[in-house]
Amino acid sequence: MKKILFIVFILASTFLHATVYYGRNAKELVFVTLKDSIAAIEVCRINNIRQPRTYLDTLYFDNQGFRKGIARLVWQNEKLLFLPDNILLSTIVSDTAYANIRKDGYRKGFASLLALKYAWVGQDNWRQMNENLDKTTVPIPTSALNKLYYRNIQQKARIFENEIVPHYATTFDRVIITDNTLLSNYRYVDSSEPKVIQFIWNQLCDNQLVFKKFSLWYLIPFPVIYVGLGLVNPVFFFVVPPAVATWVAITHWVPPIVSHLDIHKAYIIRFYHQGKEVLRVKVKNNAIYYQNHYYALSRDFRSSLGSIDQTIMNH
């Protein structure tokens, strides 16, 4: 994630005598800084409520064009074509007219990426983290030059990643880790030791966001429920809402129940502040599960639990 957020800034500072290309459509602004075989690309997307989000990427020369993943740049009559959105880019002298849109897009783009990465900490903790960031950094003046503005955003993101998030563990005064298996109350950890809390927090923060792929298995309960209700009373073949409501309830409540019956080990980590639970995290198959996506941990969580005592003794 850090590489995605910051590598373009590093590259852009070394792009002497580079060529800048620009293009737009109804919902996107695209800026490309081209130097030799590397293209630093900025894509500012404007959503339906006219709020911009600017994202960064680096494309590399390959087969008469530039590509990385889905995004591509290909030559077309001495101009660049941005794919897959078919936006024709041309050289520009200045992008001053769109400076404020780019600034706002970068600010909200960074915020949305970080919010997604740390969504598992919950809304209250996320809000507190941002308040701590505001206390340790000065506001970014909108009148700042583009380059200085972006560098300030980069610096705030680095402070958030390297200082605010790791040190947030000091707000917790107790951690309890229990087994999530049905009828099991076994506690692996129950500690108020700051070093234990910090150690566990560091294990959770060292992760990589992975999006879940949509599964057709999610839709299977609906036709079964629909037909079942119709067989009980034919009127339900013509009144769909009861089947939808039952389907939603089952898909919402059944997965947590099944999770308790799963033979694979799952852990519930609870963090407390002044006797009140302020964060609950579920770890299963060495990943944090949160809503529709999960975060793969970089280290084996089960092994980490076994090394807690040794970690405290070494520090």
C-alpha positions in Angstrom: 0.0 0.0 0.0 2.8 2.4 0.9 4.5 1.7 -2.4 1.3 2.5 -4.3 0.8 5.7 -2.3 4.3 7.2 -2.5 6.3 5.8 -5.4 4.9 8.3 -7.9 6.1 11.2 -5.8 9.6 9.8 -5.7 9.6 9.3 -9.5 8.1 12.7 -10.2 10.9 14.5 -8.4 13.4 12.9 -10.8 11.5 13.6 -14.0 13.7 16.3 -15.4 12.6 17.4 -19.0 9.7 15.0 -18.8 6.7 15.4 -21.1 3.2 16.0 -19.5 0.1 14.7 -21.1 -3.5 15.5 -20.2 -7.0 14.4 -21.0 -10.5 14.2 -19.6 -14.0 12.9 -20.0 -17.2 13.6 -18.0 -15.9 11.9 -14.9 -12.2 11.7 -15.1 -9.1 13.8 -15.3 -5.9 12.0 -16.4 -2.4 13.5 -16.1 0.6 11.5 -17.3 4.3 12.5 -16.8 6.3 10.6 -19.3 10.1 10.0 -19.0 11.9 7.4 -21.1 10.2 4.0 -20.2 8.3 5.1 -17.2 4.9 6.9 -17.0 3.8 8.4 -13.7 0.0 8.6 -14.0 -2.6 10.5 -12.0 -6.3 9.6 -12.4 -8.7 11.9 -10.7 -12.2 10.4 -10.7 -15.2 12.6 -9.9 -18.2 10.7 -8.5 -21.9 11.4 -8.8 -21.9 14.0 -6.0 -19.0 15.8 -7.6 -16.3 14.7 -5.1 -12.9 13.9 -6.7 -10.6 11.1 -5.8 -7.1 11.1 -7.2 -5.2 7.8 -7.5 -1.6 7.2 -8.4 0.2 4.5 -10.4 3.3 3.8 -12.3 3.2 2.3 -15.8 6.2 0.7 -17.6 7.0 0.6 -21.3 5.9 -2.7 -22.8 5.1 -3.7 -26.4 4.9 -0.1 -27.9 2.9 1.2 -25.0 2.8 1.5 -21.2 1.0 -0.8 -18.9 0.5 -2.2 -15.4 -2.5 -4.3 -14.6 -5.7 -3.0 -16.2 -4.5 0.5 -17.0 -2.7 1.0 -20.4 -1.3 3.9 -22.5 -0.9 3.4 -26.2 0.2 5.7 -29.0 -2.4 7.1 -31.4 -1.4 9.7 -34.0 1.3 11.2 -31.8 -1.1 11.3 -28.8 -1.6 8.9 -25.9 -4.8 6.9 -25.4 -5.6 6.0 -21.8 -7.3 2.6 -21.7 -9.7 1.1 -20.8 -11.5 4.4 -20.5 -10.6 5.6 -24.0 -9.4 9.1 -23.0 -7.2 10.7 -25.6 -4.2 12.6 -24.0 -2.2 15.4 -25.5 0.7 17.5 -24.3 -0.2 20.6 -22.3 1.7 23.7 -21.1 -0.1 24.1 -17.8 -2.8 22.4 -15.8 -3.5 25.4 -13.6 -7.2 25.4 -14.4 -7.6 22.0 -12.7 -5.1 22.5 -9.8 -7.8 22.8 -7.1 -9.6 19.7 -8.4 -6.3 17.7 -8.3 -5.5 19.0 -4.8 -8.9 18.0 -3.5 -8.7 14.7 -5.3 -5.4 13.9 -3.8 -6.5 14.8 -0.3 -9.7 12.6 -0.5 -7.9 9.9 -2.5 -5.3 9.5 0.3 -8.0 9.6 2.9 -10.2 6.9 1.2 -7.2 4.5 0.7 -6.1 4.8 4.3 -9.7 4.5 5.5 -10.1 1.3 3.6 -6.8 -0.1 4.9 -7.8 0.6 8.5 -11.5 0.0 8.3 -11.2 -2.9 10.6 -10.4 -0.6 13.6 -14.0 0.7 13.6 -15.4 4.1 13.1 -14.7 5.5 16.6 -11.0 4.4 16.6 -10.6 5.7 13.0 -12.0 9.1 14.0 -9.7 9.2 17.1 -6.7 8.4 14.9 -7.5 11.3 12.6 -7.9 13.6 15.5 -4.5 12.6 16.7 -3.0 13.2 13.3 -4.5 16.7 13.2 -3.0 17.5 16.6 0.5 16.5 15.4 0.5 18.2 11.9 -0.4 21.7 10.6 -3.2 22.2 8.1 -2.2 22.2 4.5 -2.9 25.6 2.9 -4.9 25.4 -0.3 -2.8 28.2 -1.7 0.3 26.0 -1.7 1.9 25.1 -5.0 0.8 21.7 -6.4 4.2 20.0 -5.7 4.4 21.4 -2.2 0.7 20.5 -1.6 1.3 16.9 -2.6 4.4 16.6 -0.6 2.5 17.8 2.5 -0.2 15.2 1.9 2.6 12.5 1.5 4.2 13.6 4.7 0.9 13.4 6.6 0.2 10.0 5.3 3.6 8.8 6.4 3.1 10.2 9.9 -0.2 8.4 10.1 1.3 5.1 9.0 4.5 5.3 11.0 3.5 7.2 14.2 -0.2 7.6 14.7 -1.4 4.0 14.0 1.4 2.2 15.9 1.2 4.5 18.9 -2.6 4.2 19.1 -2.1 0.9 21.1 -1.2 3.1 24.1 -4.9 4.0 24.4 -5.7 0.4 25.3 -5.2 -0.8 28.9 -6.2 -4.5 28.5 -6.4 -7.1 25.8 -8.2 -10.5 25.8 -7.9 -13.1 23.1 -10.4 -16.0 23.2 -11.3 -19.0 21.1 -14.2 -18.5 18.7 -15.2 -22.2 18.7 -18.7 -23.0 19.9 -19.1 -23.4 23.7 -15.4 -22.6 24.2 -14.4 -19.8 26.6 -10.7 -20.6 26.5 -8.5 -17.5 26.9 -5.2 -17.5 25.1 -4.3 -14.0 26.4 -5.7 -11.8 29.2 -3.2 -9.1 29.9 -2.9 -5.4 30.9 0.8 -5.4 30.2 1.5 -2.5 27.7 4.2 -4.5 25.9 1.8 -7.4 25.3 -0.9 -5.0 24.0 1.6 -3.3 21.7 2.9 -6.6 20.4 -0.5 -7.9 19.5 -1.5 -4.5 17.9 1.6 -4.6 15.8 0.8 -8.1 14.5 -2.7 -6.9 13.5 -1.5 -3.8 11.8 1.1 -5.7 9.7 -1.4 -6.8 7.0 -2.4 -6.6 3.4 -5.9 -5.8 2.3 -7.5 -8.5 0.1 -10.9 -8.0 -1.6 -13.2 -11.0 -1.4 -14.5 -12.3 -4.8 -18.3 -12.3 -5.1 -19.6 -15.9 -4.9 -22.7 -17.3 -6.5 -23.1 -19.4 -3.4 -24.4 -16.2 -1.8 -27.4 -16.2 -4.1 -28.4 -19.9 -3.6 -30.6 -19.4 -0.5 -32.9 -17.0 -2.3 -34.5 -19.3 -4.9 -34.7 -22.1 -2.3 -36.5 -19.8 0.1 -38.7 -18.4 -2.7 -39.8 -21.8 -3.9 -40.2 -23.1 -0.3 -42.5 -20.2 0.7 -44.5 -20.7 -2.5 -45.1 -24.3 -1.8 -46.3 -23.4 1.7 -48.7 -20.8 0.3 -49.0 -20.0 -3.5 -49.5 -16.4 -2.7 -45.8 -16.1 -2.0 -45.0 -16.8 -5.6 -46.5 -13.3 -6.3 -45.3 -11.5 -3.1 -41.5 -11.5 -3.3 -40.6 -9.2 -0.2 -41.0 -12.0 2.4 -38.5 -14.2 0.5 -36.1 -11.3 0.1 -36.3 -10.5 3.8 -35.8 -14.1 4.8 -32.8 -14.4 2.4 -31.2 -11.2 3.8 -31.7 -12.4 7.4 -30.1 -15.8 6.6 -27.1 -14.5 4.7 -26.5 -12.0 7.6 -26.9 -14.3 10.6 -25.9 -17.8 9.4 -22.2 -17.1 8.5 -21.4 -16.0 12.1 -23.1 -19.1 13.4 -21.3 -21.4 11.0 -18.1 -19.7 11.9 -18.5 -21.1 15.5 -18.9 -24.6 14.1 -15.9 -24.4 11.8 -13.0 -26.7 12.7 -10.5 -24.0 11.7 -9.2 -22.0 14.6 -10.5 -18.5 14.9 -9.6 -15.9 17.5 -11.5 -13.0 18.9 -9.2 -10.1 20.1 -10.8 -7.6 22.4 -9.1 -4.3 23.3 -10.3 -2.4 26.4 -10.0 1.2 27.7 -11.0 1.9 31.3 -12.9 -1.3 31.5 -14.9 -0.8 28.3 -14.5 -2.8 25.2 -13.5 -0.4 22.4 -12.4 -2.8 19.6 -13.2 -6.4 18.7 -11.2 -8.1 15.9 -11.7 -11.5 14.4 -8.7 -13.4 13.1 -9.3 -16.6 11.1 -7.0 -18.5 8.7 -4.3 -15.9 9.6 -6.5 -13.0 8.3 -8.6 -10.2 9.8 -12.2 -10.6 8.6 -14.2 -7.4 8.4 -17.5 -7.0 6.4 -16.9 -7.8 2.7 -13.1 -8.0 2.6 -10.3 -9.3 4.7 -6.8 -8.4 5.7 -4.1 -11.1 5.3 -1.6 -10.9 8.2 2.1 -10.9 7.3 3.0 -13.2 10.2 1.4 -16.3 11.6 -0.9 -15.2 14.3 -0.9 -18.5 16.2 2.8 -18.6 16.4 2.8 -15.0 17.6 0.7 -15.9 20.6 3.2 -18.5 21.6 6.1 -16.0 21.5 4.5 -13.3 23.7 6.2 -14.3 26.9 9.6 -14.5 25.2 9.0 -11.1 23.6 8.3 -9.4 26.9 11.5 -11.0 28.5 13.6 -9.8 25.6 12.4 -6.2 26.0 
